[in-house]
Amino acid sequence: MTVIDNTAVETLFTEARTHNVWKDQEVSEEKLRELYHLMHFGPTSMNCQPLRVLFLKSQDAKERLKPALLPGNQEKTMKAPVVAVLGYDTEFYQHLPRMFSHNKDAKSLFEGKTDFINSTAFRNSSIQGGYFILAARALGLNAGPMSGFNNAAVDEAFFPDGQVKSNFLCNLGYGDASALFPRQDRFEFDEVCQVL
């Protein structure tokens, strides 16, 4: 593998910021397709890929989401060009014969095991959510991920059959850098890491 250059590191990590204020600039469906295409190469356990994404672009779709948001998240979400609802498919294992084809028994490992299904789907959709944010940044978009919402209300509004469950939301667009808060502190290595 090639080590990426410092410009790429800055784009993805050190200079990237979470945005709350958005420029009035559309995000095309083509850009959203590029984002998904980049993201979908990231690894998941058994290549299970449980993430399911709804991209809310219309004001009507965002208004359906609004009652589920905590008050502090409503304005920035309504003004975001796109709101991604990232969920996880609790029947992801049905696709393992295709996605993990070299292991013919993969599907049977999950059948009837609700806790294992849910923990695997939630964990791996969260991992994919991280790739999602990095893919957005790589394509010149800004991301505003958040968990300040009522999952049950989002599921009722957007995933009523119960198969898909919401994980987190991510506002997408072109952020207004002049409205950024100062960068908050991060833990240093020795505060949170050990080498054993």
C-alpha positions in Angstrom: 0.0 0.0 0.0 1.1 3.6 -0.7 1.2 6.1 2.2 -1.1 9.0 1.3 0.4 12.5 1.1 -0.1 15.2 3.7 -2.7 17.0 1.7 -4.9 13.9 1.8 -4.3 13.4 5.5 -5.4 17.0 6.1 -8.5 16.5 3.9 -9.6 13.4 5.7 -8.4 14.1 9.3 -6.3 17.0 10.6 -8.0 19.9 8.8 -11.5 18.3 8.5 -14.2 19.7 10.7 -17.8 18.9 11.7 -20.0 21.5 10.1 -23.3 23.0 11.4 -23.8 25.9 9.0 -24.2 25.2 5.3 -23.7 27.2 2.1 -26.7 27.3 -0.2 -25.2 24.9 -2.7 -26.8 21.7 -4.0 -25.3 18.3 -3.6 -26.1 16.3 -6.7 -27.3 12.7 -6.8 -24.2 11.9 -8.8 -22.1 13.1 -5.9 -24.1 11.0 -3.5 -23.6 7.9 -5.8 -19.8 8.7 -5.8 -19.9 8.9 -2.0 -21.6 5.5 -1.7 -19.3 3.9 -4.3 -16.2 5.0 -2.4 -17.6 4.0 1.0 -18.7 0.6 -0.1 -15.1 -0.7 -0.4 -14.5 -0.4 3.3 -14.2 -3.8 5.2 -16.9 -5.2 7.3 -17.0 -8.5 9.2 -17.8 -11.4 6.8 -18.3 -8.6 4.2 -21.8 -8.3 5.7 -22.4 -4.7 4.7 -25.5 -4.0 6.8 -25.6 -0.2 6.2 -28.6 1.2 4.5 -28.8 4.9 3.6 -31.7 7.3 3.0 -30.5 10.6 1.4 -33.1 13.2 2.3 -32.9 16.1 -0.1 -36.4 17.4 -0.4 -37.8 19.8 2.2 -40.8 17.4 2.6 -38.5 14.5 3.6 -36.6 16.7 6.0 -39.9 17.9 7.6 -40.8 14.3 8.2 -37.5 13.9 10.1 -37.8 17.2 12.1 -40.1 16.0 14.9 -37.6 13.2 15.8 -34.6 15.7 16.2 -33.6 17.2 19.5 -34.3 21.0 19.4 -30.6 21.9 19.1 -30.3 19.8 15.9 -33.4 21.0 14.0 -32.3 24.2 12.4 -28.9 23.0 11.1 -30.5 19.8 9.8 -33.4 21.6 8.0 -30.8 23.9 6.3 -28.4 21.1 5.3 -28.5 20.3 1.5 -28.7 16.6 2.3 -29.5 14.6 5.5 -28.3 11.0 5.4 -30.2 8.6 7.6 -27.8 5.8 8.2 -29.4 2.6 9.3 -28.7 -1.1 9.5 -30.5 -4.0 7.9 -31.4 -6.7 10.5 -31.7 -9.2 7.6 -28.2 -8.5 6.2 -27.3 -12.2 6.7 -29.7 -13.2 4.0 -27.2 -11.7 1.5 -24.2 -13.6 2.8 -24.4 -16.4 0.2 -23.6 -13.6 -2.3 -21.4 -11.3 -0.2 -19.4 -14.0 1.6 -19.7 -16.7 -1.1 -16.6 -18.7 -0.1 -18.3 -19.7 3.2 -21.4 -21.6 2.4 -22.4 -21.8 6.0 -22.2 -18.0 6.8 -25.9 -17.4 6.7 -26.7 -20.2 9.2 -24.4 -18.6 11.7 -26.9 -15.9 12.2 -30.3 -17.5 11.7 -32.5 -17.3 14.8 -29.8 -15.4 16.8 -31.4 -12.0 17.3 -28.8 -10.6 19.6 -25.9 -11.7 17.4 -27.7 -10.3 14.3 -28.4 -6.9 16.0 -24.9 -6.5 17.5 -23.2 -7.4 14.2 -25.5 -5.2 12.2 -25.1 -2.2 14.5 -21.3 -2.6 14.9 -20.6 -3.0 11.2 -23.0 -0.2 10.1 -21.2 2.1 12.5 -17.9 1.1 10.9 -19.4 1.8 7.5 -20.6 5.1 8.9 -17.0 6.1 9.6 -16.1 5.2 6.0 -19.1 7.3 4.9 -17.8 10.4 6.6 -14.3 9.9 5.1 -15.7 9.3 1.7 -17.7 12.5 1.9 -14.6 14.4 2.9 -12.5 12.8 0.1 -15.1 14.1 -2.4 -15.0 17.7 -1.1 -18.2 17.5 1.0 -18.4 18.4 4.6 -20.2 16.2 7.1 -22.1 16.8 10.3 -22.8 13.5 11.9 -25.1 13.4 14.9 -26.9 11.1 17.3 -29.3 13.7 18.9 -32.6 12.2 17.7 -35.3 9.8 18.7 -34.4 6.5 17.0 -37.9 5.0 17.4 -39.5 8.1 15.8 -37.1 7.9 12.8 -37.7 4.2 12.4 -41.5 4.8 12.4 -41.2 7.6 9.9 -38.7 6.0 7.5 -38.3 2.3 8.2 -41.9 1.2 9.2 -41.5 -2.5 8.4 -38.9 -2.8 11.2 -36.3 -4.6 9.1 -34.0 -1.5 9.0 -33.1 0.4 12.2 -31.6 3.8 12.4 -28.1 4.2 13.6 -27.1 7.9 13.2 -27.7 10.9 11.0 -25.2 12.8 8.9 -25.8 16.2 7.4 -24.0 16.7 4.1 -23.1 19.7 2.0 -20.6 22.5 1.6 -20.0 24.0 5.0 -19.5 27.6 5.9 -16.0 27.6 7.5 -16.6 31.1 8.9 -19.2 29.7 11.3 -17.0 26.9 12.7 -16.4 26.7 16.5 -12.8 26.5 17.6 -11.5 23.0 17.4 -12.1 21.1 20.7 -9.5 19.2 22.5 -8.5 15.6 21.8 -7.1 13.0 24.1 -3.4 12.4 23.8 -2.1 8.8 23.1 -0.9 8.3 26.7 -4.2 9.3 28.1 -6.3 6.6 26.4 -3.9 4.1 24.9 -1.7 1.3 26.2 0.7 -0.9 24.4 0.8 -4.3 26.1 
